[in-house]
Amino acid sequence: MGSGPKGRILKEDVQAFVKGVLSGARPAAAGGLDILAWPKVDFSKFGSFESRPLSRIKKIAGANLARNWVMIPHVTQFDEVDITALEQHRVRLNQELEKHGVKVTVLAFLIKAAVEALKQFPEVNSSIDGENLIIKHYFHIGFAADTPNGLVVPVIRDADQKSVVEIATEAAALAKKAREGKLAPGEMQGGSFSISSLGGIGGTLFTPIINAPEVAILGVSRAETKPKWDASAFVPRLMLPLSLSYDHRVIDGAAGARFITFLGQTLSAMGEAKPRAESAPKAPAPKTKRAGVRTAKKKAAKKKARR
Ligand code: CAO
């Protein structure tokens, strides 16, 4: 519709349209998003204010988030996971680890559970490339880190080959580097799935934005003790709220629900597993009875050989 009489398109309309396309405010292709120009407001009319420049990180992250929000058809699936046993296991583990200066938060267990779920549902560990789906055989998990300058997403590489303690140690080191603004570009690249944990801060559920070219992201909120019905009585259980945003071009609703259910069950079951010796940082192996027997046998064999 033009601005001339009876909606006729005038020369000025064409000029304004071309200017809009060139400035990026209007898409050139037919069928694109016909988005209104950003509102221009004289804020001084309404009160006093100050103008602060956006940080470099905010500008880069903002442009990426805006593209991902408009180009990816997001669906967010919510769930709540019983982590009562996992929390007891985590507290015990942290007591053992205190002397090593390592602290495990629920994030490390979530990364491990996500890897198991990604192995089970490979399409969630993928990217769209034109008409093909690239299914990755590696498990590099990014986690959103809040820094004074804005959001960054460091990546834990080959998380499938690392223990919970190794992941916790690496995540803490990367988060520290992120807050100090010392992350190298390579430490934020190559992720195949992301986790955004706001659990340490608060809030219930939220809808995280997918980190393209990944196809899904897991949001984690604050765990809360809730009364749960166990078929005969209400019992207090620690419940962790999860939100999975997925790209509906790649992941169907049923697959999204199956993925988050599997992930939750895996996470819950981690509290039931006995702490594995391999998950602790490398320390001298404790002397066990079996080890003692083996050493005694070896000594006897050496003595025999010398004779
Ligand atoms: N429920 C309850 N408590 C939780 C929790 C949860 N889901 N997750 C963490 N906590 C607790 C931790 O156990 C810890 O408690 P204690 O100090 O009592 O031991 C406390 O909260 C602080 O944890 P943390 O946030 O320092 O550690 P983390 O491993 O959970 O998270 C990191 C690390 C880097 C992810 C986090 O510091 C951070 O930056 N989060 C923000 C991410 C973000 O901005 N996301 C939004 C992206 S989209 O805009």
Boltz pocket constraint, residues with backbone or C-beta under 6 A from the ligand:
constraints:
  - pocket:
      binder: B
      contacts: [[A, 104], [A, 105], [A, 106], [A, 107], [A, 108], [A, 143], [A, 144], [A, 145], [A, 146], [A, 147], [A, 151], [A, 171], [A, 175], [A, 196], [A, 197], [A, 198], [A, 199], [A, 200], [A, 201], [A, 208], [A, 209], [A, 220], [A, 221], [A, 222], [A, 223], [A, 224], [A, 240]]
      max_distance: 6.0
